[in-house]
C-alpha cells in the first residue's frame, strides 16, 4: 500500500491507474494480476455497496477518518475494513483472533 500511496497519493487515484504492469511491478504473479484485472472489469461498485448495506455492513479504507488508529499503527494494517457496530470499541484494550476458513493440516495440528 505504501508504494501505491507514494506513487499516486491516494487509494482512489491508485485505483484509477491499476493495470497489469502496475500489479506486476508491485510483485503480483501474472495469473494473480490477470485474475484481478478480470474481476475489476466485472466489478459493479454500486451493486456491491447495496449488498453491503443489505447486510448492515460498511466498507471503510485506511484513508477514512473513522479508521481505527490502533489498526493504522500496525506494521501491515488492513487497507479495507468491513464494519458493523461501534468502531469506538477498538479504542479500548482488545483481543483479536485471526483465522482461516480453509485450515491446512499443519494448522489443525
Secondary structure, 3 states (H helix, E strand, C coil): CHHHHHHHCCHHHHHHCCCHHHHHHCCCCHHHHHHHHHHHHHCCHHHHHHHHHHCCCEEEECCCCCCCHHHHCCCCCCCEEEECCCHHHHHCCCCCCCCCCCCCHHHHC
